[in-house]
Amino acid sequence: MIGIYDFCGHYEWTFAWLQQQGGHDLVRDYWHEAIYEDSQRHATALIVGKGFEGMKEYWGHTLAEEGGDWTTTAKEDVFRIDMHACPSKGFLIQNSLEQYPDYCDHCIGWIGPLMKEAGFVINHAHNHCGQCWWEMRRTADLRPASAVGELSGKADVRLRPDWKTPETRMDVYDRATDPDHKLPPDPPASPVS
C-alpha cells in the first residue's frame, strides 16, 4: 500500500499519461469511471441517500482523514467547503510535480456527476494554489453563489490575501456538474496609462 503523498504524485502522473494516450476525453472517462463510479461509490450512496446530511457525513470524515486546512458550513439549503490548504495539491506544489495541467479539475470530474445524480448543482472556484471553495445546492434552488463571507464568515477562503492575485489562474464554475463547464476566464487587467 502506498502512502497518501506517494498516491498524489502517482495520481497526477496518471492524468498526464492518460492525456498523452487518449486526450482529454480519456482523462474524463477515468475520472467518471474509476473515481465516481468505482472508488467513491460510498460517497454516492451517502449523498444520494441522505442529501445534505450525507455531504456532512462524507466530507466530515474524508477531509479529516486527508488533513489540510479546511472548514465546512452546513445550512438547511446549502453545503459549503472552504479549502485553505489542500494536502493533495499542496504536496504537488511543494515537490514541483506538475505533469497534468489542471490537477484540481479531477475533483469536479467525479463530484459533478455525483451531484447531478443526487439532484444538486455546484458553485465552485479553485486558484491552482491548493485553495478552493464549493457550494452545493439543490438543482431547483436558483440562488447564486454566496457573497464573500456570507456563509462561512471569516473562514471564507476568498478573504485570503493570496486567494486571487494578478498571477493567479482562477477556474470558476456556476451551477455546474461537469468539469468542462468552467466560466470563461476574466480578461487580463488593462494596463494603466
SEMAR-821884 format. One line per 4 residues: number of its first residue (from 1); their letters; for each residue y, x, z of N, C-alpha, C, O, CB. Coordinates in nm, 3 decimals. Each point is the difference from the previous one (the first is absolute). Glycine has a CB too. Example, Ala and Ser with C-alpha at 12.3 -4.5 7.8 and 13.67 -1.06 7.14 Angstrom:
<recs>
1	as	-0.569:1.319:0.780:0.119:-0.089:0.000:0.120:0.090:0.000:-0.002:0.104:0.066:-0.115:-0.293:0.059 ~ 0.222:0.154:-0.197:0.119:0.082:0.006:0.109:-0.077:0.073:0.111:0.051:0.017:-0.174:0.067:-0.232
</recs>
This chain:
<recs>
1	migi	-0.118:0.085:0.000:0.118:-0.085:0.000:0.124:0.089:0.000:0.008:0.096:0.077:-0.132:-0.282:0.046 ~ 0.221:0.154:-0.210:0.123:0.079:-0.003:0.105:-0.064:0.088:-0.001:-0.122:0.021:-0.053:0.200:-0.253 ~ 0.145:0.002:0.284:0.106:-0.050:0.086:0.108:-0.071:-0.082:0.002:0.009:-0.123:-0.048:0.176:0.284 ~ 0.133:-0.255:-0.092:0.104:-0.078:-0.065:0.089:0.086:-0.088:0.038:-0.042:-0.109:-0.043:-0.117:0.299
5	ydfc	0.039:0.280:-0.144:0.091:0.082:-0.080:-0.069:0.053:-0.124:0.063:0.006:-0.106:0.060:0.056:0.314 ~ -0.248:-0.023:-0.199:-0.073:0.040:-0.120:-0.013:-0.120:-0.095:0.010:0.015:-0.122:-0.137:0.160:0.254 ~ 0.106:-0.291:-0.074:-0.012:-0.121:-0.080:0.127:-0.026:-0.080:-0.007:-0.032:-0.119:-0.152:-0.063:0.289 ~ 0.275:0.108:-0.107:0.127:-0.028:-0.069:0.017:0.089:-0.122:0.038:-0.048:-0.107:0.064:-0.021:0.324
9	ghye	-0.131:0.197:-0.204:0.011:0.091:-0.113:-0.098:-0.036:-0.111:0.035:0.002:-0.118:0.041:0.177:0.273 ~ -0.199:-0.212:-0.116:-0.101:-0.036:-0.099:0.036:-0.131:-0.070:-0.017:-0.014:-0.121:-0.157:0.134:0.257 ~ 0.222:-0.215:-0.059:0.040:-0.131:-0.051:0.107:0.016:-0.107:-0.010:-0.056:-0.109:-0.046:-0.051:0.331 ~ 0.159:0.185:-0.190:0.111:0.023:-0.091:-0.048:0.071:-0.126:0.042:-0.034:-0.111:0.116:0.045:0.306
13	wtfa	-0.246:0.087:-0.179:-0.057:0.071:-0.113:-0.081:-0.096:-0.087:0.003:0.010:-0.123:-0.010:0.204:0.258 ~ -0.065:-0.306:-0.074:-0.082:-0.097:-0.073:0.089:-0.086:-0.091:-0.036:-0.026:-0.115:-0.133:0.023:0.304 ~ 0.283:-0.041:-0.138:0.090:-0.081:-0.084:0.043:0.079:-0.123:0.002:-0.053:-0.111:0.079:-0.071:0.316 ~ -0.047:0.251:-0.186:0.044:0.085:-0.112:-0.114:0.020:-0.100:0.021:-0.005:-0.121:0.144:0.122:0.272
17	wlqq	-0.286:-0.094:-0.100:-0.115:0.021:-0.088:-0.028:-0.126:-0.082:-0.026:0.008:-0.121:-0.071:0.158:0.286 ~ 0.101:-0.281:-0.099:-0.021:-0.126:-0.072:0.107:-0.022:-0.106:-0.030:-0.046:-0.111:-0.079:-0.050:0.315 ~ 0.233:0.130:-0.171:0.109:-0.012:-0.097:-0.028:0.087:-0.123:0.020:-0.044:-0.113:0.144:-0.002:0.301 ~ -0.212:0.168:-0.165:-0.031:0.091:-0.111:-0.117:-0.053:-0.083:0.000:0.014:-0.122:0.085:0.179:0.257
21	qggh	-0.183:-0.254:-0.069:-0.120:-0.046:-0.070:0.021:-0.129:-0.078:-0.054:-0.016:-0.109:-0.077:0.125:0.285 ~ 0.210:-0.201:-0.119:0.009:-0.131:-0.064:0.135:-0.067:0.008:0.012:-0.117:-0.036:-0.246:0.094:0.088 ~ 0.336:0.095:-0.006:0.134:-0.056:0.004:0.024:-0.092:0.119:-0.083:-0.014:0.089:0.086:0.031:-0.333 ~ 0.113:-0.077:0.241:0.046:-0.085:0.111:-0.095:-0.117:0.027:-0.021:-0.037:0.116:0.255:0.102:-0.173
25	dlvr	-0.289:-0.123:-0.048:-0.090:-0.115:0.020:-0.123:0.038:0.082:-0.048:-0.081:0.079:0.127:-0.015:-0.295 ~ -0.131:0.216:0.197:-0.117:0.044:0.077:0.038:0.019:0.147:-0.079:-0.033:0.089:-0.016:0.144:-0.294 ~ 0.213:-0.057:0.231:0.046:0.015:0.138:0.013:-0.137:0.065:-0.047:-0.020:0.112:0.170:0.233:-0.171 ~ -0.062:-0.309:-0.010:0.013:-0.136:0.051:-0.138:-0.062:0.028:-0.020:-0.066:0.102:0.236:0.041:-0.229
29	dywh	-0.309:0.046:0.035:-0.136:-0.053:0.020:-0.062:0.059:0.126:-0.066:-0.071:0.076:0.039:0.044:-0.324 ~ 0.049:0.155:0.271:-0.053:0.066:0.121:0.062:-0.063:0.125:-0.073:-0.034:0.094:0.040:0.250:-0.222 ~ 0.165:-0.231:0.131:0.064:-0.062:0.116:-0.056:-0.139:0.024:-0.025:-0.038:0.115:0.233:0.171:-0.158 ~ -0.227:-0.208:-0.064:-0.047:-0.138:0.013:-0.147:-0.005:0.043:-0.035:-0.070:0.096:0.201:0.001:-0.271
33	eaiy	-0.250:0.142:0.105:-0.144:-0.011:0.025:-0.045:0.081:0.122:-0.071:-0.053:0.086:0.040:0.018:-0.329 ~ 0.071:0.161:0.251:-0.052:0.087:0.107:0.069:-0.026:0.134:-0.062:0.014:0.105:0.011:0.157:-0.277 ~ 0.179:-0.210:0.168:0.071:-0.020:0.127:0.001:-0.149:0.036:-0.060:-0.040:0.099:0.204:0.244:-0.144 ~ -0.075:-0.285:-0.035:0.012:-0.143:0.033:-0.134:-0.070:0.007:-0.030:-0.067:0.100:0.252:0.068:-0.210
37	edsq	-0.306:0.012:0.005:-0.125:-0.076:-0.003:-0.111:0.063:0.084:-0.095:-0.069:0.037:0.159:-0.007:-0.263 ~ -0.054:0.206:0.258:-0.109:0.065:0.071:0.041:0.047:0.140:-0.039:-0.061:0.100:-0.053:0.131:-0.321 ~ 0.169:0.038:0.229:0.022:0.061:0.131:0.087:-0.084:0.093:-0.004:0.019:0.121:-0.019:0.200:-0.231 ~ 0.102:-0.311:0.057:0.087:-0.082:0.086:-0.043:-0.147:0.006:0.082:-0.088:0.022:0.104:0.243:-0.077
41	rhat	-0.315:-0.180:0.036:-0.050:-0.138:0.010:0.029:-0.061:0.136:0.026:-0.119:0.011:-0.205:0.176:-0.174 ~ 0.174:0.026:0.267:0.028:-0.050:0.135:0.145:-0.047:0.012:0.027:-0.099:0.069:-0.202:0.255:0.024 ~ 0.269:-0.087:-0.160:0.140:-0.044:0.001:0.013:-0.134:-0.071:0.068:-0.090:0.048:0.011:0.330:-0.044 ~ -0.145:-0.252:-0.118:0.005:-0.126:-0.075:-0.055:-0.114:0.084:0.061:-0.107:0.006:-0.086:0.234:-0.222
45	aliv	-0.088:-0.106:0.281:-0.059:-0.106:0.083:0.096:-0.042:0.111:0.017:-0.119:0.025:-0.247:0.209:-0.075 ~ 0.293:0.007:0.115:0.093:-0.034:0.108:0.122:-0.075:-0.050:0.039:-0.101:0.057:-0.117:0.302:0.066 ~ 0.139:-0.152:-0.230:0.127:-0.056:-0.045:-0.019:-0.131:-0.076:0.079:-0.093:0.018:0.014:0.323:-0.031 ~ -0.196:-0.240:-0.069:-0.029:-0.128:-0.066:-0.040:-0.103:0.106:0.039:-0.117:-0.009:-0.112:0.237:-0.203
49	gkgf	-0.004:-0.078:0.310:-0.050:-0.092:0.102:0.102:-0.040:0.105:-0.002:-0.114:0.048:-0.215:0.214:-0.085 ~ 0.307:-0.008:0.073:0.090:-0.026:0.113:0.148:0.010:-0.033:0.084:-0.022:0.088:-0.263:0.107:0.055 ~ 0.214:-0.052:-0.265:0.141:0.008:-0.038:0.076:0.104:0.081:-0.043:0.115:0.011:0.033:-0.354:-0.074 ~ 0.123:0.197:0.120:0.083:0.093:0.075:-0.074:0.060:0.119:0.018:0.117:0.031:0.183:-0.247:-0.103
53	egmk	-0.282:0.051:0.137:-0.079:0.053:0.113:-0.095:0.110:-0.047:-0.020:0.100:0.070:0.035:-0.325:0.046 ~ -0.073:0.207:-0.234:-0.086:0.103:-0.057:0.077:0.126:-0.033:-0.052:0.111:0.017:-0.093:-0.288:-0.107 ~ 0.269:0.163:0.044:0.084:0.117:-0.028:0.027:0.077:0.128:-0.009:0.123:0.003:0.116:-0.242:-0.198 ~ -0.072:0.047:0.302:0.024:0.066:0.129:-0.123:0.075:0.046:0.007:0.114:0.047:0.159:-0.292:0.014
57	eywg	-0.280:0.112:-0.074:-0.125:0.062:0.044:-0.034:0.122:-0.084:-0.033:0.106:0.054:-0.048:-0.330:0.024 ~ 0.088:0.210:-0.210:-0.037:0.110:-0.089:0.094:0.119:0.017:-0.045:0.111:0.028:-0.049:-0.277:-0.190 ~ 0.225:0.144:0.143:0.092:0.113:0.005:0.021:0.052:0.141:0.031:0.118:0.018:0.082:-0.208:-0.219 ~ -0.128:0.007:0.302:0.008:0.050:0.137:-0.105:0.106:0.025:0.028:0.104:0.059:0.060:-0.325:0.017
61	htla	-0.209:0.194:-0.121:-0.111:0.094:0.018:0.011:0.119:-0.096:-0.012:0.114:0.043:-0.133:-0.306:0.032 ~ 0.166:0.165:-0.203:-0.002:0.104:-0.102:0.112:0.100:0.018:-0.024:0.121:-0.005:-0.080:-0.283:-0.151 ~ 0.226:0.115:0.177:0.113:0.092:0.016:-0.015:0.083:0.126:0.038:0.117:0.002:0.108:-0.277:-0.126 ~ -0.200:0.101:0.230:-0.022:0.077:0.123:-0.100:0.113:-0.024:0.017:0.110:0.054:0.032:-0.315:0.082
65	eegg	-0.152:0.180:-0.215:-0.099:0.105:-0.029:0.055:0.108:-0.091:-0.033:0.117:0.017:-0.146:-0.286:0.011 ~ 0.264:0.131:-0.124:0.054:0.098:-0.094:0.108:0.087:0.063:0.022:0.113:-0.045:-0.074:-0.270:-0.139 ~ 0.120:0.108:0.286:0.107:0.076:0.061:0.129:-0.019:-0.076:0.019:-0.103:-0.066:-0.184:0.271:0.149 ~ 0.252:-0.073:-0.076:0.128:-0.013:-0.066:0.102:-0.064:0.092:-0.024:-0.015:0.120:-0.092:-0.001:-0.341
69	dwtt	0.227:-0.023:0.166:0.108:-0.063:0.075:0.033:-0.130:-0.071:0.056:0.002:-0.110:0.037:0.222:0.192 ~ -0.126:-0.337:-0.021:0.012:-0.129:-0.064:0.027:-0.108:0.103:-0.025:0.020:0.119:-0.128:0.055:-0.302 ~ 0.202:-0.188:0.139:0.010:-0.119:0.083:-0.039:-0.120:-0.085:0.014:0.002:-0.123:0.169:0.102:0.268 ~ -0.230:-0.207:-0.081:-0.024:-0.127:-0.068:0.083:-0.107:0.070:0.026:0.007:0.120:-0.261:0.063:-0.190
73	take	0.276:-0.168:-0.008:0.074:-0.114:0.052:-0.068:-0.124:-0.055:-0.011:-0.017:-0.122:0.232:0.147:0.137 ~ -0.266:-0.215:0.075:-0.070:-0.121:-0.042:0.080:-0.122:0.046:0.029:-0.017:0.118:-0.254:0.135:-0.106 ~ 0.258:-0.201:-0.108:0.067:-0.128:0.026:-0.092:-0.110:-0.050:-0.105:0.027:-0.057:0.339:0.076:0.039 ~ -0.195:-0.226:0.040:-0.082:-0.114:-0.043:-0.020:-0.002:-0.152:-0.103:-0.047:-0.048:0.187:-0.081:0.245
77	dvfr	0.015:0.179:-0.272:-0.004:-0.014:-0.146:0.010:0.132:-0.076:0.018:-0.001:-0.122:0.082:-0.220:0.155 ~ -0.110:0.333:0.036:0.008:0.130:-0.068:-0.067:0.107:0.087:0.005:-0.003:0.123:0.210:-0.067:-0.239 ~ -0.278:0.166:0.048:-0.055:0.118:0.068:0.065:0.121:-0.064:0.000:0.013:-0.123:-0.224:-0.128:0.176 ~ 0.281:0.204:0.029:0.074:0.116:-0.050:-0.057:0.128:0.058:-0.038:0.007:0.117:0.246:-0.148:-0.141
81	idmh	-0.215:0.243:-0.061:-0.037:0.135:0.041:0.116:0.092:-0.036:0.051:-0.004:-0.112:-0.301:-0.041:0.080 ~ 0.293:0.129:0.127:0.096:0.107:-0.025:-0.072:0.131:0.026:-0.033:0.032:0.114:0.234:-0.178:-0.050 ~ -0.224:0.222:-0.170:-0.069:0.129:0.011:0.106:0.111:-0.005:0.063:0.023:-0.103:-0.276:-0.116:-0.007 ~ 0.230:0.160:0.223:0.098:0.109:0.008:-0.061:0.134:-0.036:0.072:0.090:-0.046:0.048:-0.217:0.222
85	acps	-0.248:0.142:-0.157:-0.066:0.127:-0.034:-0.146:-0.030:-0.033:-0.085:-0.005:0.088:0.241:0.138:0.062 ~ -0.183:-0.153:-0.279:-0.136:-0.027:-0.044:-0.083:0.127:0.017:0.035:0.104:-0.054:0.045:-0.279:-0.111 ~ -0.190:0.168:0.239:-0.079:0.121:0.020:-0.065:0.049:-0.129:-0.018:0.121:-0.018:-0.024:-0.195:0.251 ~ 0.008:-0.016:-0.320:-0.066:0.036:-0.125:0.097:0.070:-0.095:-0.026:0.113:-0.044:-0.130:-0.308:0.072
89	kgfl	0.267:0.130:-0.061:0.100:0.061:-0.088:0.062:0.123:0.067:0.029:0.099:-0.067:0.019:-0.324:-0.037 ~ -0.029:0.219:0.233:0.055:0.114:0.074:-0.088:0.123:-0.014:0.050:0.111:-0.017:0.054:-0.269:0.178 ~ -0.235:0.139:-0.154:-0.093:0.112:-0.017:0.015:0.061:-0.139:0.002:0.122:-0.015:-0.162:-0.229:0.177 ~ 0.170:0.022:-0.263:0.014:0.050:-0.137:0.130:0.078:-0.016:0.002:0.106:-0.063:-0.135:-0.301:-0.020
93	iqns	0.242:0.144:0.140:0.129:0.069:-0.009:-0.007:0.134:0.073:0.040:0.103:-0.055:0.080:-0.324:0.041 ~ -0.171:0.220:0.136:-0.006:0.123:0.080:-0.085:0.108:-0.064:0.023:0.119:0.023:0.007:-0.257:0.179 ~ -0.127:0.098:-0.282:-0.091:0.097:-0.061:0.024:0.018:-0.150:-0.084:0.056:-0.071:-0.082:-0.117:0.245 ~ 0.281:0.012:-0.220:0.039:0.013:-0.142:-0.111:-0.046:-0.094:-0.029:0.065:-0.100:0.175:0.126:0.163
97	leqy	-0.206:-0.304:-0.030:-0.104:-0.058:-0.084:0.059:-0.116:-0.079:0.027:-0.107:0.055:-0.207:0.175:0.110 ~ 0.201:-0.047:-0.291:0.052:-0.107:-0.085:-0.063:0.013:-0.137:0.054:0.063:-0.091:0.164:-0.071:0.219 ~ -0.335:-0.054:-0.141:-0.070:-0.005:-0.127:0.032:-0.129:-0.074:0.017:-0.001:-0.122:-0.201:0.143:0.217 ~ 0.192:-0.251:-0.019:0.024:-0.132:-0.058:0.147:-0.036:0.021:0.051:0.018:0.111:-0.293:-0.090:-0.069
101	pdyc	0.310:0.021:-0.144:0.146:-0.018:0.009:0.048:-0.107:0.098:0.116:0.005:0.041:-0.112:0.069:-0.272 ~ -0.087:-0.171:0.269:0.047:-0.104:0.091:-0.111:-0.043:0.096:-0.052:-0.111:-0.008:0.214:0.033:-0.167 ~ -0.196:0.168:0.265:-0.105:-0.024:0.098:0.023:-0.130:0.076:-0.095:-0.074:0.027:0.064:0.321:-0.006 ~ 0.156:-0.276:0.014:0.031:-0.117:0.082:-0.041:-0.132:-0.066:-0.026:-0.098:0.069:0.215:0.227:0.028
105	dhci	-0.196:-0.131:-0.230:-0.035:-0.124:-0.069:-0.142:-0.048:0.029:-0.030:-0.117:-0.022:0.188:0.184:-0.155 ~ -0.245:0.021:0.226:-0.136:-0.047:0.026:-0.002:-0.107:0.109:-0.090:-0.084:0.002:0.003:0.308:-0.071 ~ 0.185:-0.222:0.159:0.002:-0.102:0.106:0.018:-0.140:-0.060:-0.079:-0.090:0.027:0.174:0.260:0.134 ~ 0.009:-0.187:-0.242:0.018:-0.132:-0.061:-0.108:-0.026:-0.105:-0.026:-0.114:-0.037:0.275:0.127:0.078
109	gwig	-0.312:0.095:-0.090:-0.109:-0.015:-0.096:-0.120:-0.074:0.057:-0.073:-0.065:-0.075:0.149:0.273:-0.029 ~ -0.097:-0.199:0.236:-0.109:-0.078:0.059:0.052:-0.112:0.089:-0.065:-0.104:0.012:-0.079:0.307:-0.021 ~ 0.259:-0.185:0.073:0.054:-0.105:0.087:0.052:-0.117:-0.084:-0.011:-0.115:0.041:0.072:0.289:0.132 ~ -0.005:-0.144:-0.291:0.052:-0.107:-0.086:-0.104:-0.104:-0.037:0.022:-0.119:0.021:0.139:0.283:-0.110
113	plmk	-0.277:-0.121:0.034:-0.103:-0.099:-0.033:-0.051:-0.076:0.123:-0.033:-0.119:-0.008:-0.032:0.263:-0.185 ~ 0.057:-0.075:0.306:-0.043:-0.066:0.124:0.099:-0.111:0.036:-0.040:-0.112:0.031:-0.072:0.326:0.049 ~ 0.242:-0.181:-0.083:0.101:-0.099:0.036:0.000:-0.117:-0.099:0.017:-0.115:0.040:0.122:0.296:0.065 ~ -0.157:-0.151:-0.232:-0.007:-0.107:-0.100:-0.116:-0.094:0.031:0.016:-0.122:-0.003:0.084:0.275:-0.171
117	eagf	-0.216:-0.097:0.204:-0.117:-0.083:0.035:0.027:-0.084:0.124:-0.044:-0.115:0.008:-0.106:0.287:-0.109 ~ 0.221:-0.115:0.198:0.025:-0.068:0.127:0.119:-0.097:-0.006:0.024:-0.074:0.095:-0.119:0.272:0.020 ~ 0.170:-0.197:-0.227:0.112:-0.092:-0.014:0.132:0.054:0.052:0.084:-0.075:0.050:-0.248:-0.105:-0.033 ~ 0.183:0.312:-0.028:0.122:0.064:0.048:0.062:0.083:-0.112:-0.067:0.036:-0.097:-0.023:-0.031:0.333
121	vinh	0.219:0.025:-0.221:0.070:0.094:-0.088:0.060:0.110:0.087:0.011:-0.013:0.122:0.040:-0.169:-0.293 ~ -0.013:0.292:0.104:0.047:0.119:0.071:0.139:0.038:-0.047:0.027:0.007:-0.120:-0.264:0.072:0.147 ~ 0.325:-0.054:0.069:0.123:0.074:-0.024:-0.025:0.137:0.062:-0.047:0.011:0.113:0.202:-0.222:-0.112 ~ -0.123:0.315:-0.075:-0.039:0.134:0.042:0.089:0.105:-0.066:0.047:-0.020:-0.112:-0.284:-0.058:0.145
125	ahnh	0.259:0.187:0.035:0.065:0.116:-0.061:-0.058:0.125:0.063:-0.031:0.004:0.119:0.245:-0.134:-0.162 ~ -0.230:0.234:-0.039:-0.039:0.132:0.052:0.085:0.107:-0.067:0.042:-0.013:-0.115:-0.278:-0.066:0.157 ~ 0.262:0.186:0.035:0.092:0.103:-0.047:-0.070:0.132:-0.038:0.068:0.099:-0.024:0.105:-0.204:0.167 ~ -0.303:0.106:-0.148:-0.077:0.119:-0.039:0.015:0.114:0.099:-0.034:0.115:-0.031:0.062:-0.183:-0.206
129	cgqc	0.021:0.038:0.356:0.017:0.101:0.105:-0.080:-0.037:0.124:0.025:0.052:0.108:0.204:0.000:-0.195 ~ -0.326:-0.142:0.072:-0.082:-0.043:0.113:0.064:-0.112:0.080:-0.036:-0.022:0.115:-0.055:0.249:-0.105 ~ 0.186:-0.299:-0.071:0.067:-0.110:0.067:-0.005:-0.123:-0.090:0.021:0.009:-0.121:0.130:0.151:0.248 ~ -0.178:-0.275:-0.066:-0.003:-0.124:-0.077:0.015:-0.119:0.093:-0.007:0.013:0.122:-0.139:0.094:-0.296
133	wwem	0.166:-0.222:0.114:-0.002:-0.126:0.075:-0.069:-0.107:-0.085:0.000:0.006:-0.123:0.214:0.056:0.247 ~ -0.272:-0.157:-0.054:-0.074:-0.110:-0.063:0.036:-0.129:0.070:0.014:-0.004:0.123:-0.205:0.158:-0.186 ~ 0.207:-0.262:-0.014:0.011:-0.134:0.057:-0.093:-0.091:-0.079:0.010:-0.011:-0.122:0.231:0.050:0.197 ~ -0.332:-0.103:-0.004:-0.093:-0.093:-0.061:0.038:-0.141:0.042:0.015:-0.030:0.119:-0.199:0.205:-0.121
137	rrta	0.199:-0.262:-0.100:0.032:-0.140:0.022:-0.093:-0.085:-0.086:-0.055:0.047:-0.099:0.298:0.008:0.152 ~ -0.259:-0.181:-0.014:-0.079:-0.092:-0.081:0.066:-0.015:-0.138:0.122:0.006:-0.011:-0.202:-0.129:0.219 ~ 0.000:0.105:-0.309:0.050:-0.012:-0.137:0.105:-0.110:-0.013:0.096:0.015:-0.076:-0.317:0.068:-0.007 ~ 0.205:-0.193:0.154:0.093:-0.112:-0.008:0.134:0.029:0.070:0.098:-0.072:-0.023:-0.295:-0.081:0.015
141	dlrp	0.203:0.256:0.091:0.122:0.037:0.071:0.088:0.082:-0.095:-0.032:0.115:-0.029:-0.088:-0.116:0.256 ~ 0.228:-0.057:-0.274:0.083:0.063:-0.103:0.114:0.084:0.056:0.084:0.048:-0.075:-0.142:-0.238:-0.071 ~ 0.061:0.207:0.278:0.107:0.082:0.057:-0.010:0.145:-0.046:-0.111:0.051:-0.017:0.119:-0.204:0.216 ~ 0.106:0.219:-0.218:-0.003:0.140:-0.040:-0.038:0.089:0.118:-0.015:-0.047:0.113:0.189:0.000:-0.288
145	asav	-0.189:0.175:0.147:-0.026:0.097:0.106:0.113:-0.006:0.103:0.113:-0.037:-0.033:-0.240:0.187:-0.127 ~ 0.096:-0.114:0.281:0.098:-0.003:0.107:0.112:0.102:-0.023:-0.018:0.100:-0.070:-0.161:-0.176:0.227 ~ 0.293:0.048:-0.097:0.109:0.097:0.000:-0.037:0.114:0.094:-0.085:-0.016:0.088:0.258:-0.166:-0.138 ~ -0.111:0.295:0.032:-0.028:0.117:0.083:0.018:-0.036:0.147:0.105:-0.051:0.040:-0.031:0.206:-0.225
149	gels	-0.178:-0.129:0.266:0.003:-0.026:0.143:-0.027:-0.143:0.041:-0.018:-0.026:0.119:0.175:0.209:-0.107 ~ -0.161:-0.276:-0.105:-0.014:-0.142:0.033:-0.131:-0.031:0.071:0.000:-0.072:0.100:0.141:0.021:-0.297 ~ -0.253:0.104:0.149:-0.129:-0.031:0.061:-0.044:0.102:0.103:-0.046:-0.037:0.108:-0.015:-0.075:-0.318 ~ 0.074:0.239:0.179:-0.056:0.103:0.088:0.106:0.075:0.079:-0.032:0.100:0.065:-0.155:-0.078:-0.225
153	gkad	0.310:-0.067:0.156:0.106:0.060:0.081:0.016:0.149:-0.027:0.001:0.043:-0.115:-0.046:-0.214:0.289 ~ 0.056:0.248:-0.068:0.021:0.145:-0.012:-0.121:0.072:-0.059:0.011:0.115:-0.041:0.143:-0.128:0.235 ~ -0.269:-0.053:-0.197:-0.121:0.062:-0.057:-0.003:-0.008:-0.152:-0.092:0.055:-0.062:-0.028:-0.114:0.271 ~ 0.216:-0.007:-0.271:0.005:-0.016:-0.145:0.016:0.139:-0.065:0.099:0.069:0.024:0.002:-0.303:-0.002
157	vrlr	-0.198:0.273:-0.102:-0.001:0.132:-0.064:0.123:0.020:-0.089:0.041:0.113:-0.023:-0.292:-0.114:0.030 ~ 0.309:-0.108:-0.056:0.117:0.010:-0.086:0.125:0.047:0.074:0.101:0.032:-0.064:-0.198:-0.213:-0.075 ~ 0.092:0.186:0.271:0.112:0.051:0.080:-0.002:0.153:0.012:0.097:0.059:0.047:-0.098:-0.273:0.080 ~ -0.106:0.276:-0.170:-0.009:0.147:0.010:0.102:0.065:-0.093:0.021:-0.047:-0.112:-0.268:0.030:0.169
161	pdwk	0.311:0.123:-0.013:0.095:0.068:-0.089:-0.068:0.064:-0.121:0.064:0.023:-0.103:0.078:0.020:0.302 ~ -0.271:-0.015:-0.188:-0.073:0.061:-0.112:-0.079:-0.102:-0.082:-0.080:0.038:-0.085:0.066:0.171:0.219 ~ 0.035:-0.337:-0.108:-0.073:-0.103:-0.074:0.033:0.005:-0.149:-0.090:0.002:-0.085:0.089:-0.146:0.289 ~ 0.129:0.145:-0.235:0.040:0.000:-0.141:0.115:0.099:-0.017:0.110:-0.021:0.051:-0.183:-0.222:-0.081
165	tpet	0.044:0.348:-0.041:0.101:0.102:-0.029:0.014:0.009:-0.152:-0.081:-0.058:-0.072:0.027:0.189:0.286 ~ 0.154:-0.060:-0.265:0.012:0.013:-0.145:-0.125:0.062:-0.066:-0.026:-0.026:-0.117:0.272:0.049:0.149 ~ -0.322:0.057:0.043:-0.119:0.064:-0.055:-0.126:-0.086:0.012:-0.102:0.029:-0.062:0.205:0.189:0.119 ~ -0.095:-0.324:0.022:-0.117:-0.084:0.027:-0.032:-0.088:-0.120:0.087:-0.068:-0.055:-0.032:0.070:0.299
169	rmdv	-0.182:-0.001:-0.283:-0.050:-0.093:-0.102:-0.057:-0.121:0.073:-0.099:0.012:0.072:0.048:0.177:-0.238 ~ 0.112:-0.302:0.147:-0.038:-0.121:0.072:-0.078:-0.093:-0.091:0.044:-0.027:-0.112:0.158:0.049:0.261 ~ -0.315:-0.072:-0.103:-0.074:-0.104:-0.070:0.011:-0.128:0.081:-0.024:0.001:0.121:-0.138:0.167:-0.224 ~ 0.198:-0.278:0.037:0.026:-0.126:0.068:-0.081:-0.111:-0.068:-0.009:-0.006:-0.123:0.242:0.083:0.191
173	ydra	-0.291:-0.163:0.013:-0.076:-0.115:-0.048:0.058:-0.126:0.062:0.034:-0.002:0.118:-0.244:0.142:-0.145 ~ 0.221:-0.245:-0.053:0.053:-0.128:0.046:-0.101:-0.109:-0.032:-0.028:-0.029:-0.116:0.267:0.108:0.082 ~ -0.295:-0.139:0.140:-0.098:-0.108:-0.014:-0.114:0.043:-0.093:-0.039:-0.075:-0.090:0.220:-0.098:0.129 ~ -0.232:0.290:-0.018:-0.100:0.060:-0.089:-0.140:-0.007:0.061:-0.018:-0.015:0.120:0.194:0.167:-0.212
177	tdpd	-0.274:-0.140:0.003:-0.139:0.019:0.040:-0.069:0.097:-0.096:-0.122:0.009:-0.004:0.114:-0.243:0.103 ~ 0.087:0.307:-0.176:-0.053:0.090:-0.103:0.077:0.132:0.006:0.123:-0.001:0.008:-0.190:-0.197:-0.156 ~ -0.003:0.311:0.144:0.070:0.129:0.009:0.093:0.028:-0.117:0.087:0.086:0.011:-0.280:-0.004:0.116 ~ 0.176:-0.152:-0.238:0.087:0.023:-0.116:0.121:-0.094:-0.003:0.074:-0.001:-0.098:-0.275:0.079:-0.026
181	hklp	0.220:-0.155:0.227:0.112:-0.094:0.003:0.117:0.053:0.082:0.061:-0.073:0.078:-0.224:-0.113:-0.103 ~ 0.194:0.314:0.008:0.115:0.061:0.065:0.127:-0.051:-0.066:0.003:-0.031:-0.119:-0.137:0.237:0.177 ~ 0.239:-0.214:0.022:0.130:-0.030:-0.057:0.048:0.124:-0.075:-0.039:0.111:0.035:0.093:-0.277:0.150 ~ 0.029:0.149:-0.286:0.054:0.117:-0.070:0.079:0.086:0.098:0.064:-0.052:0.091:-0.053:-0.076:-0.309
185	pdpp	-0.016:0.260:0.201:0.074:0.086:0.093:0.151:-0.022:-0.012:0.052:-0.036:-0.105:-0.236:0.206:0.090 ~ 0.252:-0.147:0.128:0.145:-0.005:-0.001:0.051:0.105:-0.097:-0.055:0.110:-0.006:0.063:-0.194:0.245 ~ 0.097:0.052:-0.314:0.055:0.103:-0.089:0.062:0.112:0.085:0.046:-0.025:0.111:-0.001:-0.149:-0.292 ~ -0.043:0.296:0.128:0.061:0.109:0.076:0.148:-0.028:0.023:0.067:-0.064:-0.081:-0.234:0.226:-0.015
189	aspv	0.216:-0.112:0.208:0.141:-0.020:0.033:0.088:0.070:-0.103:-0.031:0.110:-0.046:-0.025:-0.126:0.292 ~ 0.163:-0.050:-0.283:0.093:0.060:-0.096:0.080:0.111:0.068:0.041:-0.015:0.115:-0.025:-0.203:-0.241 ~ 0.006:0.327:0.056:0.080:0.106:0.061:0.143:-0.048:0.024:0.056:-0.074:-0.080:-0.199:0.248:-0.033 ~ 0.199:-0.131:0.223:0.138:-0.036:0.035:0.093:0.089:-0.081:-0.015:0.122:-0.002:-0.052:-0.195:0.237
193	s	0.166:0.010:-0.304:0.092:0.083:-0.077:0.129:0.025:0.074:0.089:0.068:-0.052:-0.188:-0.157:-0.155
</recs>
